[in-house]
Amino acid sequence: MTLYFISGLGADKRIFEKITISNTYKIVYLDWIIPLKNETLQEYALRFSSKINTTEPFCIIGLSFGGILSIELSKILSAEKIILISSISSQTERPWYFKILNIVPIHKFIPKRFLQIKIPFVYKHMGVTNSEEQSLFYSMLVDTNITFFRWAVTSIINWKQTETIKNLYHIHGSTDQMFPIRYTNPTYIVPNGKHIMVYTQSKKISEILSEIIRH
């Protein structure tokens, strides 16, 4: 079984570095690709799907925006399981404040240097609590492609998803500020789990992932 990990917006495979899974599984971290001009999320998912080897059993594990992409991939590929971490599974779980960006799309004009500024509010919103986490989060933001960043935010805002997804599992933190738990319907709830709990509570997330994959 191959486990494909997809990171969130403003992150990369480093966010999963503390996750421990049995070595009986093959682990593959999928890097984001740059979206084409005016490309929809569904079209992007189709291109992205070529990264996955469908000749053998596989699971897709998506963090935050990576979870949203995982949902779209599930409509194209037949995964054994789709596992969301700190994400949403439908448009009804999207927080109300994303509607503001639809009315005032400031994200489309954010310059690259914005991702290089350490903004306390952003760090707190993501659940960053110490210097180690701050250093990791900052380095990942700096490495984020601004074209991808703008496109991804737009994709979240415009995401249309009402379908029931088979073999879907959702792990969510009780104190997630990016996607507040009151809007979601998770399979597993992590007490005091924040948006980047995959890093800050990696032991607990690893245990849940192992449980889901085994069954």
PATI-842340 format. One record per atom (N, C-alpha, C): residue in three letters; residue number from 1; y, z, x. Coordinates in pm, whole numbers, plus 32768, in hexadecimal, padded with zeros to 4 digits. Atoms other than C-alpha are relative to their C-alpha. Layout:
<atoms>
  rest   nr     Y     Z     X
   ALA  NUM     Y     Z     X
...
</atoms>
This chain:
<atoms>
  rest   nr     Y     Z     X
   MET    1  7F89  8000  8054
   MET    1  8000  8000  8000
   MET    1  807D  8000  8058
   THR    2  7F81  8006  7FB8
   THR    2  8158  7FA2  8081
   THR    2  806D  803F  7FAB
   LEU    3  7F90  7FBF  8044
   LEU    3  8285  8077  8026
   LEU    3  8081  7FC2  8033
   TYR    4  7F81  803F  7FDC
   TYR    4  83CD  7FB8  8025
   TYR    4  8073  805B  7FD7
   PHE    5  7F8E  7FA8  8018
   PHE    5  8503  8092  8044
   PHE    5  8081  7FAE  8001
   ILE    6  7F7E  8042  8007
   ILE    6  865A  8012  7FD8
   ILE    6  806B  806B  7FF8
   SER    7  7F97  7F9A  7FFA
   SER    7  878B  80E1  8032
   SER    7  806B  7FE8  7F96
   GLY    8  7F95  800B  8062
   GLY    8  88C4  8116  7F63
   GLY    8  807A  7FB8  8039
   LEU    9  7F82  803D  7FD7
   LEU    9  8A21  8084  7F74
   LEU    9  8043  8059  8067
   GLY   10  7FC2  7FB1  7F97
   GLY   10  8ACB  80F2  80B4
   GLY   10  7F9B  8049  8056
   ALA   11  8069  7FBF  7FB2
   ALA   11  897F  8153  814E
   ALA   11  7FA1  7F97  8038
   ASP   12  8068  8058  7FCA
   ASP   12  885E  80BF  8212
   ASP   12  7F83  8055  8016
   LYS   13  8081  7FBD  7FF1
   LYS   13  8702  8123  827F
   LYS   13  800A  808B  8040
   ARG   14  7FF1  7F7D  7FC3
   ARG   14  8789  824E  8340
   ARG   14  7FFF  8072  7F9A
   ILE   15  7FFC  7F99  8068
   ILE   15  87B0  8308  81F6
   ILE   15  7F72  8033  7FE1
   PHE   16  808B  7FDA  801B
   PHE   16  8631  8312  81E0
   PHE   16  7FBB  803D  807A
   GLU   17  8042  7FDC  7F83
   GLU   17  85F3  838B  8343
   GLU   17  7FB8  8087  7FFD
   LYS   18  8044  7F7E  8009
   LYS   18  8587  84EA  82D8
   LYS   18  7F8D  8001  7F9B
   ILE   19  806D  800A  8060
   ILE   19  8492  8472  81D0
   ILE   19  7F7B  7FF1  804B
   THR   20  8084  8007  7FC0
   THR   20  8326  84AB  8233
   THR   20  7F97  7FDB  7F97
   ILE   21  8069  8032  8059
   ILE   21  820E  83E8  818B
   ILE   21  7F81  7FEC  8052
   SER   22  807F  8011  7FBB
   SER   22  809D  83D5  81E4
   SER   22  7FFB  7F7A  8049
   ASN   23  8008  807C  7FB1
   ASN   23  805A  82D5  82F4
   ASN   23  7F95  7FA1  7FCD
   THR   24  805F  805D  803E
   THR   24  7F50  823C  8215
   THR   24  804A  7F90  7FB8
   TYR   25  7FAD  8066  8041
   TYR   25  8071  8179  817A
   TYR   25  8055  7FB8  8068
   LYS   26  7FA6  804E  7FAA
   LYS   26  8138  8066  821F
   LYS   26  808E  8010  7FCA
   ILE   27  7F75  7FEB  8029
   ILE   27  82AD  80B2  8216
   ILE   27  8056  7F8B  8030
   VAL   28  7FA5  806D  7FDE
   VAL   28  83AC  7F96  820C
   VAL   28  8089  801F  7FC6
   TYR   29  7F77  7FE9  802D
   TYR   29  8524  7FCB  81FB
   TYR   29  8045  7F78  7FF2
   LEU   30  7FC3  8082  801A
   LEU   30  85D6  7EA5  815B
   LEU   30  8097  8007  8012
   ASP   31  7F6F  8006  7FEA
   ASP   31  8733  7E51  81D9
   ASP   31  8042  7FAB  7F94
   TRP   32  7FB3  804E  8060
   TRP   32  883C  7DD2  80EC
   TRP   32  8020  7F77  8039
   ILE   33  7FD4  8085  7FD7
   ILE   33  8897  7C62  80F7
   ILE   33  808C  7FEA  7FC4
   ILE   34  7F79  801A  8030
   ILE   34  89F7  7BDB  80C6
   ILE   34  7FF9  7FAA  7F82
   PRO   35  8003  8050  807B
   PRO   35  8A2D  7B5F  7F62
   PRO   35  804B  7F7D  800E
   LEU   36  7FBB  8081  8003
   LEU   36  8A91  79F9  7F24
   LEU   36  8079  8009  7FA2
   LYS   37  7F8A  7FFE  8054
   LYS   37  8BDB  79A8  7E7E
   LYS   37  7FD9  7FF4  7F6C
   ASN   38  8018  7FFC  8092
   ASN   38  8BCF  79FB  7D08
   ASN   38  7F6D  8013  7FDC
   GLU   39  808F  7FEA  801A
   GLU   39  8A5F  7A59  7D26
   GLU   39  7FEE  8078  7FA4
   THR   40  801E  7F91  8059
   THR   40  89D9  7B31  7C0B
   THR   40  7F98  805A  8040
   LEU   41  8063  7FA3  7FCC
   LEU   41  8901  7C60  7C4A
   LEU   41  7F73  7FC8  7FEF
   GLN   42  8083  803B  801A
   GLN   42  87DA  7BA8  7BB1
   GLN   42  7FE0  7F90  8065
   GLU   43  8012  806B  7F9C
   GLU   43  880C  7A7E  7C99
   GLU   43  7FEA  803C  808A
   TYR   44  800E  7FBA  7F80
   TYR   44  8830  7B6B  7DBF
   TYR   44  7F73  8039  800C
   ALA   45  8085  7FC4  8000
   ALA   45  86ED  7C1D  7D60
   ALA   45  7F95  7F96  801B
   LEU   46  805F  806C  7FEA
   LEU   46  8636  7ACF  7D5B
   LEU   46  7FFA  7FDB  8093
   ARG   47  7FFD  801D  7F70
   ARG   47  86A6  7A81  7EBE
   ARG   47  7FC2  8073  8050
   PHE   48  802D  7F88  7FB9
   PHE   48  8661  7BE5  7F2E
   PHE   48  7F68  8011  7FF6
   SER   49  808E  7FED  8019
   SER   49  8501  7BDC  7E9D
   SER   49  7FA7  7FBD  8069
   SER   50  804E  8047  7F99
   SER   50  8491  7AF1  7FB3
   SER   50  7FDE  805D  8076
   LYS   51  801B  7FA0  7F94
   LYS   51  8496  7C21  809D
   LYS   51  7F7E  804E  7FE7
   ILE   52  8074  7FAF  8026
   ILE   52  836D  7CB9  7FE5
   ILE   52  7F80  7FAC  7FFE
   ASN   53  8082  8042  7FFA
   ASN   53  8206  7C56  802B
   ASN   53  7FB1  8024  7F81
   THR   54  8043  7FE7  8080
   THR   54  8164  7C33  7ED5
   THR   54  7F69  7FE6  8005
   THR   55  8091  801A  7FF4
   THR   55  8008  7BE2  7F5C
   THR   55  7FB0  8081  800F
   GLU   56  8043  7F7E  7FF5
   GLU   56  7FBB  7D55  7F7E
   GLU   56  804A  8064  7FA7
   PRO   57  7FC0  7F9D  8057
   PRO   57  8003  7E88  7EA4
   PRO   57  807D  803C  8042
   PHE   58  7F85  7FC7  7FC9
   PHE   58  8161  7F15  7ECB
   PHE   58  804B  8052  7F97
   CYS   59  7FA4  7FB2  8051
   CYS   59  825A  800F  7E42
   CYS   59  808D  7FE6  8033
   ILE   60  7F74  800F  7FD7
   ILE   60  83D4  7FF0  7E45
   ILE   60  8047  8085  7FE5
   ILE   61  7FB9  7F81  800B
   ILE   61  84A5  8127  7E85
   ILE   61  8094  7FE5  8019
   GLY   62  7F73  8022  7FF5
   GLY   62  8618  80FB  7E42
   GLY   62  805B  8078  7FF1
   LEU   63  7F9F  7F93  8003
   LEU   63  8732  81EE  7E8B
   LEU   63  8085  7FCF  7FC6
   SER   64  7F7D  801D  803A
   SER   64  886D  81E5  7DB2
   SER   64  800A  7F6B  7FD7
   PHE   65  7FF7  808E  8023
   PHE   65  88DB  8075  7DA2
   PHE   65  7F7F  7FB7  8020
   GLY   66  8082  8039  7FE0
   GLY   66  878F  8025  7E46
   GLY   66  7F9E  8010  7F8E
   GLY   67  8052  7FEB  8075
   GLY   67  86EE  80B4  7D0E
   GLY   67  801D  7F98  7F95
   ILE   68  7FD8  8067  8060
   ILE   68  87B2  7FC4  7C34
   ILE   68  7FC2  7F7A  8028
   LEU   69  803F  807C  7FD1
   LEU   69  873C  7EA3  7D0B
   LEU   69  7F69  8004  7FEA
   SER   70  8090  7FF1  8015
   SER   70  85D9  7F2B  7CF3
   SER   70  7FD9  7FDE  7F71
   ILE   71  8019  8020  808C
   ILE   71  85ED  7F12  7B78
   ILE   71  7FFE  7F68  7FED
   GLU   72  7FFB  8092  800D
   GLU   72  8652  7DA4  7B95
   GLU   72  7F8A  7FBD  8046
   LEU   73  8074  8037  7FB9
   LEU   73  853D  7D62  7C92
   LEU   73  7F82  8011  7FAC
   SER   74  8077  7FE7  8052
   SER   74  8441  7DF8  7B9F
   SER   74  7FEE  7F96  7F94
   LYS   75  8008  8069  8065
   LYS   75  8494  7CDE  7AAE
   LYS   75  7FCF  7F7C  803B
   ILE   76  802B  8078  7FB9
   ILE   76  8431  7BDF  7BB6
   ILE   76  7F77  8013  803F
   LEU   77  807A  7FE2  7FB7
   LEU   77  8317  7C89  7C74
   LEU   77  7FAC  8068  7FB6
   SER   78  805B  7F9F  803F
   SER   78  81E9  7D55  7C09
   SER   78  7FE0  8071  8061
   ALA   79  8013  7F8C  7FA8
   ALA   79  820F  7E9A  7CC7
   ALA   79  7FA1  8065  7FC0
   GLU   80  8056  7F95  8033
   GLU   80  8111  7FB2  7CA7
   GLU   80  8056  806B  7FBD
   LYS   81  7FA5  7F9C  8036
   LYS   81  8231  80A2  7C70
   LYS   81  808E  7FE2  802F
   ILE   82  7F73  8008  7FDD
   ILE   82  83AC  809D  7C6C
   ILE   82  8033  8090  8000
   ILE   83  7FD1  7F76  7FF5
   ILE   83  8445  81E3  7CE6
   ILE   83  8096  8002  801C
   LEU   84  7F6F  7FF3  7FEE
   LEU   84  85B6  8230  7CBC
   LEU   84  8021  808A  8036
   ILE   85  7FCD  7F81  7FCC
   ILE   85  8668  833F  7D81
   ILE   85  8097  8000  7FF1
   SER   86  7F6E  7FF5  8011
   SER   86  87C7  83AF  7D1C
   SER   86  803B  7F7E  7FCB
   SER   87  7FD7  8082  8034
   SER   87  87F0  8278  7C48
   SER   87  8003  8003  7F68
   ILE   88  8004  800D  8092
   ILE   88  87F7  81F9  7AE2
   ILE   88  7F9F  7F90  7FDD
   SER   89  8065  8063  8026
   SER   89  86F7  812F  7A21
   SER   89  802E  7FA2  7F91
   SER   90  7FCC  8058  8068
   SER   90  87CF  8091  7913
   SER   90  8098  800C  7FFA
   GLN   91  7F6F  7FFF  800B
   GLN   91  8937  8042  78BB
   GLN   91  8033  8079  7FB3
   THR   92  7FD6  7F8A  804D
   THR   92  8940  816B  77CC
   THR   92  800A  807C  8058
   GLU   93  7FFA  7F8E  7FA3
   GLU   93  8915  8255  78F8
   GLU   93  8077  7FF5  805F
   ARG   94  7F8C  8014  7FAA
   ARG   94  8A48  81C8  79A6
   ARG   94  8072  805B  7FD0
   PRO   95  7F94  7FA5  8026
   PRO   95  8B61  82CF  79A9
   PRO   95  8079  7FB5  7FC8
   TRP   96  7F8E  803D  8044
   TRP   96  8C94  8287  78D7
   TRP   96  806E  7FD1  805E
   TYR   97  7F8F  8022  7FA9
   TYR   97  8D82  827B  79FD
   TYR   97  7FF4  7F78  8044
   PHE   98  800D  8087  7FCA
   PHE   98  8CF2  8130  7A72
   PHE   98  804B  7F9C  7FA9
   LYS   99  7FB4  8057  805B
   LYS   99  8DA0  8099  7943
   LYS   99  8091  7FF2  802F
   ILE  100  7F76  8005  7FCD
   ILE  100  8EED  80ED  79E7
   ILE  100  800E  7F90  8067
   LEU  101  7FFD  8068  7F9A
   LEU  101  8E97  8008  7B0A
   LEU  101  7FF4  7F75  7FC3
   ASN  102  8008  8080  8046
   ASN  102  8E4D  7EF6  7A10
   ASN  102  8089  7FD7  7FCB
   ILE  103  7F78  8018  8031
   ILE  103  8FAE  7F19  7988
   ILE  103  8062  7FEF  8073
   VAL  104  7FA9  8006  7F89
   VAL  104  9058  7F59  7AD6
   VAL  104  7FA4  7FEE  807A
   PRO  105  8062  801C  7F97
   PRO  105  8F76  7EB0  7BDB
   PRO  105  8034  8010  8090
   ILE  106  7FC7  7FE8  7F7B
   ILE  106  900C  7F51  7D0F
   ILE  106  7F99  7FEA  806F
   HIS  107  8068  800F  7F9B
   HIS  107  8EBD  7F39  7DC2
   HIS  107  7FFE  7F73  803C
   LYS  108  8000  808A  7FCF
   LYS  108  8EF0  7DC0  7DE4
   LYS  108  8067  7FEA  806E
   PHE  109  7F95  800F  7F9E
   PHE  109  901B  7DFB  7EC6
   PHE  109  7FF9  8068  806E
   ILE  110  800F  7F9A  7F98
   ILE  110  8F9A  7F18  7F9C
   ILE  110  7FED  7FBD  8088
   PRO  111  800D  803C  7F7B
   PRO  111  8FCD  7EBB  810A
   PRO  111  7F90  8043  8050
   LYS  112  806A  7FCB  7FAB
   LYS  112  8EC6  7EEF  8215
   LYS  112  8025  8087  803A
   ARG  113  7FD7  7F82  7FC1
   ARG  113  8F92  8006  82B0
   ARG  113  7FEF  8079  7FA3
   PHE  114  8016  7F92  805E
   PHE  114  8F62  80D4  8172
   PHE  114  7F7C  8045  801C
   LEU  115  8083  7FC8  7FE3
   LEU  115  8DF6  8103  81D4
   LEU  115  7FFE  804C  8084
   GLN  116  7FF9  7FBC  7F7E
   GLN  116  8E68  8188  8325
   GLN  116  8053  807F  7FF9
   ILE  117  7FAF  7F87  8014
   ILE  117  8F38  82A3  8292
   ILE  117  7FA8  806F  7FC9
   LYS  118  804D  7F8E  8030
   LYS  118  8E9B  83F9  8267
   LYS  118  804D  8045  7F90
   ILE  119  7FBD  7FCA  8075
   ILE  119  8F02  8458  8108
   ILE  119  7FAC  8074  7FC9
   PRO  120  804B  7F89  802B
   PRO  120  8E96  85BD  80AC
   PRO  120  7FC5  7FF4  7F74
   PHE  121  8030  800D  8089
   PHE  121  8E77  856B  7F3A
   PHE  121  7F82  7FAB  7FFA
   VAL  122  8073  805B  8000
   VAL  122  8D85  844D  7F7E
   VAL  122  7F86  8047  8039
   TYR  123  806F  7FB9  7FC0
   TYR  123  8CB0  8524  8064
   TYR  123  7FC5  8069  7FA2
   LYS  124  802D  7F99  805D
   LYS  124  8CA0  863C  7F65
   LYS  124  7FB6  7FC0  7F8B
   HIS  125  803C  8046  8071
   HIS  125  8C4C  8545  7E4F
   HIS  125  7F72  7FD3  8022
   MET  126  8083  802F  7FD5
   MET  126  8B25  84C7  7F19
   MET  126  7FA1  8073  8020
   GLY  127  8054  7F8D  7FE3
   GLY  127  8AA9  8626  7F67
   GLY  127  7FF6  8020  8093
   VAL  128  7FFC  7FE4  7F70
   VAL  128  8B00  8630  80D9
   VAL  128  8033  808F  8014
   THR  129  7FDC  7F73  7FF3
   THR  129  8B0C  879E  8143
   THR  129  8016  8033  808F
   ASN  130  7FED  7FD0  7F77
   ASN  130  8B0A  87B6  82C0
   ASN  130  8021  7F8C  805E
   SER  131  7FD3  8063  7F9E
   SER  131  8B70  8700  83FD
   SER  131  7F95  7F96  801D
   GLU  132  806D  8060  7FE8
   GLU  132  8A1A  865D  8432
   GLU  132  7FFE  7F95  7F92
   GLU  133  8001  805C  8071
   GLU  133  8A1D  85C4  82D7
   GLU  133  807F  7FAA  7FFE
   GLN  134  7F81  8048  7FFD
   GLN  134  8B8B  8564  82FA
   GLN  134  7FFC  7F91  806A
   SER  135  8009  8063  7F95
   SER  135  8B46  84B0  8441
   SER  135  7FA8  7F8A  7FD6
   LEU  136  805B  806A  802E
   LEU  136  8A22  83EF  83AA
   LEU  136  8043  7FAB  7F96
   PHE  137  7FC3  8048  806F
   PHE  137  8ADD  8393  826C
   PHE  137  8073  7FA9  8032
   TYR  138  7F90  804D  7FCA
   TYR  138  8C10  8323  832F
   TYR  138  7FD0  7F84  804C
   SER  139  8031  8072  7FB0
   SER  139  8B49  8248  841E
   SER  139  7FC5  7F93  7FA6
   MET  140  8038  8064  805C
   MET  140  8A95  819F  82FB
   MET  140  806F  7FB7  7FB5
   LEU  141  7F90  8040  8046
   LEU  141  8BDC  815F  8241
   LEU  141  8047  7F9C  805A
   VAL  142  7FBC  8058  7FA1
   VAL  142  8C7C  80CA  8376
   VAL  142  7FB1  7F7D  8013
   ASP  143  8055  8076  7FEC
   ASP  143  8B54  7FDC  8397
   ASP  143  7FEE  7FAC  7F81
   THR  144  8010  8048  807F
   THR  144  8B68  7F6E  8229
   THR  144  805A  7F85  7FFA
   ASN  145  7FB5  807C  8010
   ASN  145  8BD3  7E08  81EE
   ASN  145  805B  800A  7F85
   ILE  146  7FA0  7FED  806D
   ILE  146  8D0E  7E0B  8116
   ILE  146  7FE7  7F9E  7F8D
   THR  147  8020  8061  806A
   THR  147  8CA8  7CCF  8058
   THR  147  7F8F  8034  7FAA
   PHE  148  8070  7FC6  8049
   PHE  148  8B61  7D73  7FFB
   PHE  148  802E  8079  7FAE
   PHE  149  7FCF  7F88  8045
   PHE  149  8C15  7EB7  7F9D
   PHE  149  8045  7FDC  7F7D
   ARG  150  7FB5  8029  8077
   ARG  150  8D00  7E0A  7EAA
   ARG  150  7FA2  7FC4  7F97
   TRP  151  805F  8041  805C
   TRP  151  8BE8  7D39  7E14
   TRP  151  7FA6  8067  7FBD
   ALA  152  805C  7F9B  8034
   ALA  152  8B03  7E66  7DE8
   ALA  152  8042  8055  7F95
   VAL  153  7FB9  7FB0  8064
   VAL  153  8C08  7F34  7D2F
   VAL  153  8011  7FAE  7F80
   THR  154  7FF4  8059  8074
   THR  154  8C4A  7E0B  7C4A
   THR  154  7F7B  7FF3  7FB6
   SER  155  8085  800D  803B
   SER  155  8AD4  7DE8  7C10
   SER  155  7FDA  807A  7FAE
   ILE  156  801D  7F84  804A
   ILE  156  8AB4  7F54  7BA6
   ILE  156  804F  8002  7F7E
   ILE  157  7FA7  8000  8075
   ILE  157  8BDA  7F31  7AB6
   ILE  157  7FCD  7FA1  7F94
   ASN  158  8027  8068  805F
   ASN  158  8B50  7DF4  7A15
   ASN  158  7F6B  7FFF  7FDD
   TRP  159  8091  8001  8010
   TRP  159  89DE  7E51  7A19
   TRP  159  7FD7  800C  7F6D
   LYS  160  8036  7FFF  8088
   LYS  160  892E  7E00  78D1
   LYS  160  7F6A  8019  800B
   GLN  161  808E  7FDD  7FF4
   GLN  161  87E0  7EAF  78B8
   GLN  161  7FD9  805D  7F8F
   THR  162  8030  7FB0  8070
   THR  162  8734  7F2B  777F
   THR  162  7F68  8000  7FF7
   GLU  163  8091  800D  8007
   GLU  163  85CA  7ECC  77C2
   GLU  163  7FB7  807E  802C
   THR  164  8057  7F93  7FD2
   THR  164  84B4  7FCA  77E3
   THR  164  7FB2  7FCD  8079
   ILE  165  8041  802A  7F83
   ILE  165  842D  7FB5  7946
   ILE  165  7F7C  804A  8010
   LYS  166  8084  7FC4  7FF0
   LYS  166  82B9  7FEF  7979
   LYS  166  7FF3  8044  8089
   ASN  167  801E  7FB9  7F83
   ASN  167  823D  80E3  7A83
   ASN  167  807E  802E  8048
   LEU  168  7F81  7FD3  7FC8
   LEU  168  839A  816E  7AB5
   LEU  168  8001  8098  800E
   TYR  169  7FF1  7F70  7FE5
   TYR  169  83D7  82C3  7B53
   TYR  169  808E  8017  8033
   HIS  170  7F73  7FE8  7FE0
   HIS  170  852E  835F  7B78
   HIS  170  8011  808F  8033
   ILE  171  7FE6  7F7D  7FC3
   ILE  171  8587  847E  7C64
   ILE  171  8097  8014  8005
   HIS  172  7F70  7FEB  8007
   HIS  172  86DE  8515  7C2A
   HIS  172  8026  8090  801F
   GLY  173  7FCF  7F7B  7FDF
   GLY  173  87A9  863A  7CA7
   GLY  173  804F  803E  7F8E
   SER  174  7FBC  7FBC  806F
   SER  174  882D  873D  7BB3
   SER  174  8097  8006  8011
   THR  175  7F70  7FF9  7FE7
   THR  175  8984  8739  7C5A
   THR  175  8038  7F7E  8039
   ASP  176  7FD0  8083  7FD3
   ASP  176  89AB  85C6  7CA1
   ASP  176  8087  7FE3  7FBE
   GLN  177  7F7B  801C  8036
   GLN  177  8B1D  8570  7C7A
   GLN  177  801B  7F6B  7FEE
   MET  178  7FEE  8090  800E
   MET  178  8B02  83F9  7CA2
   MET  178  7FC7  7FCF  7F7C
   PHE  179  8042  801F  807E
   PHE  179  8A0B  83D0  7B85
   PHE  179  7FD5  8085  7FC0
   PRO  180  801F  7F7C  803A
   PRO  180  8A1B  851C  7AC6
   PRO  180  7F80  7FFE  7FAC
   ILE  181  8084  7FFC  803F
   ILE  181  88C8  8586  7A44
   ILE  181  8008  7FFE  7F69
   ARG  182  7FF6  7FFD  8091
   ARG  182  8948  85B2  78E1
   ARG  182  7FFB  7F74  7FC1
   TYR  183  8006  8089  8032
   TYR  183  8955  8437  78C1
   TYR  183  7F76  7FC1  8014
   THR  184  8080  803B  7FD9
   THR  184  87F5  8401  7946
   THR  184  7F89  8044  7FBB
   ASN  185  807C  7FC9  8038
   ASN  185  8690  8441  78DD
   ASN  185  7F93  7FFA  806B
   PRO  186  805B  8009  7F8E
   PRO  186  85D4  8484  7A23
   PRO  186  7F74  8037  7FE6
   THR  187  8089  7FD0  8004
   THR  187  8462  84BC  7A57
   THR  187  7FF5  8084  804C
   TYR  188  7FFF  7F87  7FAD
   TYR  188  84A3  85C2  7B63
   TYR  188  8091  802B  8018
   ILE  189  7F7B  7FC9  7FE7
   ILE  189  85D2  86A4  7B84
   ILE  189  7FF9  805D  807A
   VAL  190  7FFB  7FAE  7F88
   VAL  190  8628  873C  7CD7
   VAL  190  8072  8065  7FF1
   PRO  191  7F98  7F9A  800E
   PRO  191  86E5  8888  7CB2
   PRO  191  8067  7FF9  8071
   ASN  192  7F91  8006  7FA0
   ASN  192  883A  887C  7D5E
   ASN  192  8001  7F80  8052
   GLY  193  8004  807F  7FB8
   GLY  193  87EE  8719  7DCA
   GLY  193  8080  7FB0  7FEC
   LYS  194  7F86  8051  8007
   LYS  194  8924  864E  7E1C
   LYS  194  7FDD  7F6E  8017
   HIS  195  801A  8090  7FFD
   HIS  195  894C  84D6  7E3E
   HIS  195  7FB2  7FD6  807C
   ILE  196  804A  8026  7F87
   ILE  196  88C9  84C6  7FA4
   ILE  196  7F91  8064  801E
   MET  197  806D  7F9E  7FEE
   MET  197  87B2  85C2  7F6B
   MET  197  7F88  7FC4  8049
   VAL  198  806D  803F  7FB6
   VAL  198  86C1  84C2  7FFE
   VAL  198  8009  8024  8094
   TYR  199  7FEA  7FD5  7F75
   TYR  199  8757  8535  8149
   TYR  199  800B  8098  800A
   THR  200  7FE5  7F70  7FF8
   THR  200  87CA  8698  8100
   THR  200  7F8D  8055  7FCC
   GLN  201  8076  7FB8  8032
   GLN  201  868D  86FE  8042
   GLN  201  7F85  7FA8  8013
   SER  202  8068  8063  7FE2
   SER  202  85A0  860D  80EB
   SER  202  7F71  8036  7FED
   LYS  203  8087  7FC8  800F
   LYS  203  8475  86FB  80E5
   LYS  203  7FD5  7FFA  7F6E
   LYS  204  8020  8002  808E
   LYS  204  8482  871C  7F6B
   LYS  204  7FEC  7F72  7FCE
   ILE  205  800B  808C  802B
   ILE  205  84BA  85A7  7F37
   ILE  205  7F7E  7FC3  8035
   SER  206  807C  8033  7FC5
   SER  206  8399  8559  8022
   SER  206  7F87  802F  7FB0
   GLU  207  806F  7FC9  804F
   GLU  207  82B3  863C  7F57
   GLU  207  7FF3  7FB7  7F7B
   ILE  208  8003  8045  8082
   ILE  208  8313  8596  7E0F
   ILE  208  7FD1  7F70  8011
   LEU  209  8029  8089  7FE7
   LEU  209  82F0  8439  7E9E
   LEU  209  7F69  7FF7  8018
   SER  210  8090  7FFF  7FE1
   SER  210  8197  848C  7F27
   SER  210  7FAD  8016  7F82
   GLU  211  8047  7FE5  807E
   GLU  211  812D  8516  7DD4
   GLU  211  7FFC  7F84  7FA7
   ILE  212  7FFA  8077  8054
   ILE  212  81A3  83DF  7D1B
   ILE  212  7FA6  7F92  8035
   ILE  213  804C  806E  7FC3
   ILE  213  8102  82ED  7E0E
   ILE  213  7F6B  8017  7FFA
   ARG  214  808F  7FDF  8001
   ARG  214  7FB5  83A3  7E13
   ARG  214  7FC0  7FE5  7F78
   HIS  215  803A  8006  8088
   HIS  215  7F87  8393  7C97
   HIS  215  801A  7F78  7FBD
</atoms>
